[in-house]
Amino acid sequence: MIYLSGFSFPSQQEEALFCLSEKRSCFDSFYPFGILGPRELPKLDFAPLTVLYGGNGSGKTTALNVIAEALGLERRSLYNRSNFFPDYLTFCRAEIQKPIPQGSAIITSDDVFDHMLDLRALNQGIDQGRDELFQQYWEDRRGDMSMLSLEDYQKFRRQVMAQRSSQSRYVRKLLANNVREGSNGESAFRYFTQRITEDKLYLLDEPENSLSPSLQMELARFLADSARFYGCQLLIATHSPFLLAMEQARIYDLDSLPVQIRPWTELENVRAYYEFFQSHRADFR
């Protein structure tokens, strides 16, 4: 599925003219001006599955943030948004093939980390509440079961439950189970599979963070299936060879000048992995 068919950024000349015309001298940077223009990235044409590849500082994240801001996509975490973003967006043009579905979003590594911190805080609260309920169980089991007013109703219910239940069953009935079910990587993977739903446009900024190689391969299969079978369009910024190897992915190499489409096997990052394992081939025998 294609919702966003293309996106145009300002040329290097347009960026330079704007910076020359800017009279305010209190800024050390005109970000996002000066990031994508020198890479000669005037326009991206999107497939159902498009990948932005490049080293640190190549502008992958900047491109995603600009597109998300121009489209008004849902986002949950703060990002590096300077005073010049509105000016920059006036030079940008989005080509919409189908209306952007409601609920389309940009998902960043900060979203995933915030989610895991929320889980940790929730579990700490649950653990503390569990200890308190262990003590409350004995108080309710031994307490006076008389009900003199409506205010005593909830207490009376707990006392009846304590009389009829073991301590562990009593606590489970009154307290939610811990939501912590795996490692950070497993929680991160689960976050993507729960957050991404069918028939949406998603921008993903380095979703491989926190994931082991096996989970990166699982994520690659999930994302490819989401684009192929479930009406999603995905634009992904990544270094991961497992995500770069997804079938049918259109890969833009932001390390090349000008930016161009390349097969994943020709990318510098992937070649580095290949050459490393080739040099250690004997160790695997």
N, C-alpha and C positions, 0 to 999 in steps of 0.2 A: 504494500500500500504506500502511496506517495501523497502526503498532504503538502509538504513544503518541497517544491521542485527546484528552487534555486535561491541563492542569497548573494547580494552584491555588497562589497565593502568599498570604502573610498580608495581611490588610487593613491600612489605615493605623492603625486603632484598635488592632489586635493588636500592631502594631509599637510603637506609642506606649506601650501598657501594659507590654510587655516592657522597653523602655528605662527606664521609670519604676521597674520592679521590680528592675533590675540594681543591686546594691549596690557592685560594684567601681568605684572611681573613678579607676583608673590608665589608663583607655582614653580616647583623644580621639575615637574613632569606634566605633560599633556595627555597622559594615559586615558584612554586606549589608543590615542594617536601615536604613531611611531612604532607600533608593534607589527601590524599586518601589512601595512603599505610597503615597507622595504622588502618584504618577501614576495612582492608582486602577486598578491592574492586578490584580484579584482572580483572574482565570482566563484562560488561553489555550486555545482549541479549535483543534486542529491538522488540517490537510489533508495530503495526501501531500507537498506543497511549501508550506512556510510561511516567511514572511520577516518579520523584525523590523527595522523602519526607525526611525531617530531620530538626532539629533545627538549630539555628544560629551557624555557624562554622562547620556544618557537611560536607561541601564540595560540596553542590548542585551546587552553582554558579561556583565553580572551575571546576567541571566536565563538565558543559556546555561550559565554555570558552575553555577548553582543546580540547573538541570534535570539536567545531566550528573552532578553530585555525588549528587543524589537517586536517579538510576537506576544509579549505579555504572558509568558508561560508561568505556571505555578512554580514557586521555589520556596524552600523551607529554611535555608541557611543564608546568612549574610555572605557577601562576596566583595571583592575589591572593586567597588564602584566609585569612580572619581567624579569630580564636578563636571568633567568634560564628556561624560557619557551621553547626555542629551544632545550635545553638539555633534558628537560622532554619529549618533543614530540618524541625524538628518541627512547624512551622506549614504545611508544604507537602504537597500531595497530588497524586500522579500517577495518571491514569486510563489503564490499559493495555488496549488492545483486543486485541492479540495479543502473545505473549511477546516481549520484546526479544531479538533475535538476538545470539548470541555474536559478538564482533568489532565490534559497534556502538561508535561513538567520537565524541568531540568533537575537532575539528581546528581549530587556531588559527593565526594568522599566525606565532606563535613556533615552531610545529612546522615550518612552511615554511622560516623563516630558519635554524633549527637544521639542517634537511636540507641547505640550500645550503652552510652552513659545513662540514658533514661532507663534502660533495662536494669542497669546496675543499681541505680537509685531506688527503683521500684522494688527490686529484690531485697535491698537492705531494709527498706521499710517493712516488707513482708516478714523477713527474718526477725526483726524486732517485735513485730506484732505477734509472731508465733510464740516467742518466749513469754510474752505477757499472757497469752491465752492458756499456756500450760499451767500458770499459776491460777488463772481465773477458773480453770476446770475444777480444781480442788475446792475453791471457794463456793462455786455453784453446787457441787456435789454434796457438800456438807452444810449448805446454808438452809435457812428457813424457807419452805416452799409456799408460804402463805402469800396471797395476793389481795392486798387491801385496797388498791386503786388501780386505775388504768395505767398509771405510771410504772406499776410493778409488772406489767404484762411481759415486756421483753425479758426482764430478769427471770420471770417465772418460766418462760419458754426455754431459756438457757439451762435453768436448773433441771427441767424435765429432760432435756437433751443430755445433760451430764449424767443423770441417773440411768439413762438407757444406752449410753454409748461409752466406748473406751476413750481414753484420753486422746489417742491419735485420731480417732474418727471424729471426736468432738472438735478438735482443732481444724481438721480438714473441712468440716462443714461450715465453720465460721471464717475461714481464711482462704484466700485464693492461693492456688499452687504457685510456686515460683515460676516465673516465665523464662528464667535462665535455663536453657536446654542444650547449650553447646559452647564451643569456643567463640572467640571474636570473629574468626573467619566464617564459622557456621552461622552465626547471627547475622553477619553481613550478607551472606548468600541468601539467607531466608528473607532478609529485608527486601532485596531486589525481586525475589519471586512473589512476594506479597504486594509490593508497591506497584509493579508493572502489571497492568491489566490490558485487555484486548482493545483494539481500535483507538489507539492514542499515538501521539508523537512524543518521543522521549529523547532528551539530550543527556548523555551520561558522561561524566568527567572522571576518567580513570577508575572505573568500577572494580578493577582487579585489586585495589588496595585491600590489604588484610586477608586476601584469599590465597590458599595454597595452590600449587599447580593443578591438583585434581579438581579443586573447586573452581578454578579459572576455566578449566575445560567444561565443567558442568554449566557454568554461567554462559560460556560461549554457545553451547547447545541450546540453552534456554532462550538466549537473545535471538539466535538464528531462527528458532521455531516461532518466536513471537513475531518476527518480521515476515516469515514465510506463510504461517498458517493462521495467525490471529490478528491480522489487520494493523499491526504496529509499524511505525516508521521510526528508525533509530539512528541517531547521530552520536557517535562515540569517540571520545578522545582517549587514547590508550598507548601504552608502551608494550603491553602484553603480547607475546608471540601467539598465545593461544587464541586471543580475541582477533588478532590480525589475520589469523589463518581461517577465519570463518568464511564458508563458501558464499559466493555472490556478494561479498563486501566490496564496495568501491572505496579504495584507500587513497587519501591525499597525503603526500609526503611534504610536510611543512619544513623539512630540512633542506629540500631542494630549492634552487633558485633559477627560474620561477617555480612556484609550487606546481606539482604535477601528480597525476594518478600513476601509481606504481603497484606491481604485484608484491605481495607480502614477502616473498623470498628474496627480493632485491633490497629490502630496507636495511639500513646500517645496523639497527638494533638486533634484528633477526640474524643477520650475517655474523654478528659478534657471538651470538649463542652457537651458531653452527660451527664457526671456526674453533671455539673453545672446546666443544665436544669432539670435533675432529682431532684436535691436538691431544685429547685424552682417550682416543678410541681404544688404545691397547688396554687401558684400565678397566674397560667393560668386558673384556674377554676372560 
